[in-house]
Amino acid sequence: MNAVTIGELPKDFNVNEYITLYELIQSSLISCYFDCFLLEFYESQNEEKQRAFSQYLILHHIIYLIKQDLCLNLWKVCYDSNSNACTLQKLANYLRKHKINVVYKKTDCWKKLQKPITDARNKYLAHSDAVSVTDTVEIGDMKELLEESKRNLNGLYIDGLGVKQLTDEILATRKIYTMMDINSLLF
């Protein structure tokens, strides 16, 4: 957790801007985790059930869209270069600009996936080219990048400003509710 408290913030620090950036990024990451929970449910089904699911075009299409959504949200949070984008890098730079120590690191995973995820976004997601996200980026790699992004977001957390860290406990609770919702829909 970042050691910065409210009393130590610079006078020109805009708390509302920080909260907005933090919460938008957190919301995108939670959406990514939701996608992962849905994919984990599908993967947890035995082969017979997966074959049955794939016979239904709508379920097959939903799984396909979930993978696309995961990739696009990770691109938005990690790699979007638009000056208006709400990225982890933008939040880290905002804090550094105000001389606030941050824990933010682009690891090998971040670097390894930058090109494939950006290509998937540019070729398929933005322009509907024939290459699917799942042809260019492995789901396991996206999950690793998601975990890294969560660690980076939590490294940009400032205690006492009304935002909450994205903890394993919060995600575990969301996963339980997601699984309950899926079970009530399918069974």
Long-range contacts (C-beta under 8 A, 24 or more apart in sequence): 1-154, 1-157, 1-159, 1-165, 2-100, 2-101, 2-102, 2-103, 2-155, 2-156, 2-157, 2-158, 2-159, 3-101, 3-159, 4-100, 4-101, 4-158, 4-159, 5-158, 5-159, 5-160, 6-158, 6-160, 6-161, 9-98, 9-100, 9-158, 10-98, 10-99, 10-100, 12-98, 13-98, 13-100, 15-161, 17-94, 18-91, 18-94, 18-95, 18-158, 18-161, 19-161, 19-162, 19-163, 21-86, 21-90, 21-91, 21-94, 22-91, 22-153, 22-156, 22-157, 22-163, 23-163, 24-86, 25-77, 25-86, 25-87, 25-88, 25-91, 25-153, 26-153, 26-163, 26-166, 28-73, 28-76, 28-77, 28-86, 29-73, 29-77, 29-146, 29-149, 29-150, 29-153, 29-166, 30-166, 30-171, 30-174, 31-69, 31-73, 32-70, 32-73, 32-74, 32-77, 32-142, 32-146, 32-149, 33-146, 33-171, 33-174, 33-175, 34-174, 34-178, 35-66, 35-67, 35-69, 35-70, 35-73, 36-70, 36-143, 36-146, 37-174, 37-175, 37-178, 37-179, 38-63, 38-66, 38-178, 38-182, 39-63, 39-66, 39-67, 39-70, 39-139, 41-178, 41-179, 41-182, 64-132, 64-134, 67-132, 67-133, 67-134, 67-139, 68-124, 68-125, 68-132, 68-133, 70-133, 70-139, 70-142, 70-146, 71-117, 71-120, 71-121, 71-125, 71-133, 71-137, 71-142, 72-121, 72-125, 74-113, 74-117, 74-142, 74-145, 74-146, 74-149, 75-117, 75-118, 75-120, 75-121, 75-125, 77-149, 78-110, 78-113, 78-114, 78-117, 78-145, 78-149, 79-114, 79-117, 79-118, 79-121, 88-149, 88-152, 88-153, 88-156, 91-153, 91-156, 92-152, 92-156, 95-156, 95-158, 100-158, 102-155, 102-156, 103-152, 103-155, 103-156, 104-152, 104-155, 104-156, 105-152, 105-155, 107-148, 109-141, 109-144, 109-145, 109-148, 110-145, 110-148, 112-141, 113-137, 113-141, 113-142, 113-145, 117-142, 117-145
